[in-house]
Amino acid sequence: MFELYIANKNYSSWSLRPWILMRELDIPFIEKLVPFAGTDETNPFHSFSPTGKVPCLIDGEIVVWDSLAITEYLAERTLAVWPAEASARTWARCAVAEMHSGFQVLRECCTMNCGLRIRIASRPPALEKDMARLNELWLEGLTLFGGPYLAGPAFTAVDAFFAPVAFRVQTYGLELAPACRTYVDRLLALPAISDWYAAALSETWRDEKHEQMARNAGTWLNDYRATGL
């Protein structure tokens, strides 16, 4: 059976992508959660991942690192990873590639921290540009393929890749077009996403690097995470 190595659910947006994809497509796997810890020299992820990063998928003797590589590896074994129709599949692949390599300012200004609610300190023009592109891209997919998911009626890899954005919208109160907000609500209502969120809130680990990123993002309005006391 597949083993999927991930990090803290509260922080790890990259881990969420293959995790939610496999859960939604009923691909069996064993979850291996290793919290962020240590320095570059003592990073525990190096024991299973060539890059010392998560996610990492283990299939027997085969090691697959990087969320996009994991997605393609799964697609070779499960047809439902990508839309069946050619134009939807092509659009979905392009959107996934754009998310994988783009939206850098959104990532930097709005770090993933599921358990917090944050008022953003500033909205630089580059962030507004990322949000405008996000709205444009999502509206295009929902319009072209009829929804309720980005590439049609079924949840596929493109939805998995944007699932962390749904948590960012929730944490930072990011504004979206009505149809895009409805899409975010649909993602957040998925049972698997609810499971991830509940687990994220129950975590008592704190990683100072990620905590500092959240402090830099703006004013903390609420912290719903367990304290461990």
N, C-alpha and C positions, 0 to 999 in steps of 0.2 A: 504494500500500500504506500502511496505517496506520503512523505513527511514534509510538512511546510514549516520552516523556521521563520518566526516573526519576532518583533520586539513589542514593547509596551503598546497596548491598544489605544491608550490615551494620546500618544504622540505619533505613532508610526503610520503615516499616510501611505508609504510605499508598501508596507505589509498588508494593509487593508485591501489593496487591489486584487492580488491573487486569492486572498482569503475569501472575499465576498464573491468572487467569480466562482470559486469551487463550491462554496455553500449554495449559491443560487442555482447552479447547474447540477447539484447533487453528485459532485465528484468526490468520492470518499478520500479522506486524508487524515493523518494524525497531526494535530497541532503541536508544535514545539515552540513555546514562548520563552525567549531569553531576554531579560530586561537590559536596557542600555546601562552600561557600567564600565568603569575603568578608563584608561587612556588608550591612545593609539597602540601603544606597546602591549597593553594587557587586555585589549579588546577581546571579549569572549566569543564574538562572532567569527573570529579567525579559525576557531576549531571546526567549523562546518562550512564556512563561506570563503571562497578564494579572495574576495575583495574585502572581507571583514565587514560586510554590510548585509542587511536584510531587505527584502525577503530572499529566501533560498529554498529551493525545492530539491528534495532527495528522492530519487526513484531507483532503488537498488544501488548499483555502482555509479549511477549517473547523477551528477550534480548540476543543477540549473540555477544560475544566479541572475538577478535583475528581473524586475516585474514584467517587462515586455518579453524577455526571453522565456520566462515561465508561461506566459500567456500563449506564445506560439508553440511551445512544447505541448501544452494541453490541447491546443487546437488540432495538432496532428493525431490526437487520440479521441477527441470529442467534437463532433461537428457543430454543436450548438454554441461553441465559444464565439463564433462570428456569425452574422446574419447569413441566411441561405441565399438570398437574392443578391445578384452581383453588384448592382449599383449601391445598395445599402451596405454590403460588405466592404466595398471600396471606400465609401465615405467613412465608415466606422474605423477602418485601418488608418486613414488619414487623420481623423480626429484623435485617435489614440496616440499616434506619433506626435501630433501637435501638443497634446497634454504631456507626453513623456519628456519632451525637450523644451517646452515653452512655459508660459505663464509664470515666469521666474519672479516677477515682482509680487504677484499674488502669493506665491509661496513664502517670500521673504517678509512681507508685511503682515501676513495672516498665517502664521505657523499653526499647524494642527495641534489643538489641545481640546479634546472633546468635552472635558469637564468644566471648562471655563466659559464665561460670557464676558466679552471684552468690548469696550468702546474704543475704536481705533483712534490713536493719537493724531494721525494725519493721513490724508488721502492724496498722495502725490499723483501728478498727472499720469505717470506710468502705471499706477494701480488702476486708475480709472480706465486707461487704455486696455488693460488686461480684462477688466470687468465688461467693457463694451464688446470686446472680442468674444468673451465667454457667452454673453447674451446672444450675440450674432450667431455663433456656432450652434448653440443649443436650439435656438429658434429654427435654424436651417434644418437640423436633423428632425425635430419634431414636426415641422411642416412637410418636409419632403416625404417622410416615411410614415406619417400618420400617428405616431406615438403608440402607447403612452411612454415608451422608452425612446432613447435617442435615435435608434436605427430601426424602429418598428415595434411590433407588438410584444417582443420577447426581450428579456434582460440578456445582454451580451457583454463582450469585453469592453466595449466603449462606455457602458454604464459603470462597469467596475472601475475603470480608470478615472471617472469623474466622481465616484462615491466620496473620496476625501473632500472634494469641494463642497459637497452637501454639508459635511460637518463644519467646514469653515464658514459657510453661510449662516449656520446656526450659532456658532460661537461669536461671530463678529457682526451679525445683523446686516449682512451685505444685501444691497438692493438689487433686485432682479426684475425682469419683465414678468408679468403675471403668469404666463405659460411656463416660464423657467422656474418660478417659485413653486408652482404646482408640481413640476418635475422633482424639485428638491424634496418637497413634502412626501412624494411617492417613494423616493429612495429611503428617506428616513423612517418611513413606515414599514419597510420590508422587515420581516421577522429576523433575518440574519443580521441586518444593520442594527436592529434593536438589541440583539444579543451582544454584538460588538460593543455598543454603547454602554450597556449595563456592565459588561466586564471592564470597560475603560474606567467607569466611575468607581468601581470596587477596588481598583488598583491603589496601593499605598506607596508604590515606588515613586520617587521623584528624581528626575535627571536635571542637574543644575543648568546644563547647556540649553535644554528645551524650556526650562522654567524662565531663564533669562530672556530667551526669545519672546516668550509670552509677555513678560514684563515690558520689554521694549515696544511691543505692539500697541500698548495703550493702557487704559484704566480698567482694572478688573472689577466688574460689576457683581459677579457671582462666581463662587467656586463650589461645584456640586460633587467634588471628589471625596472619597472616603479619607479620613484623617489617619486611620491606623491606631488611634489612641484607645 
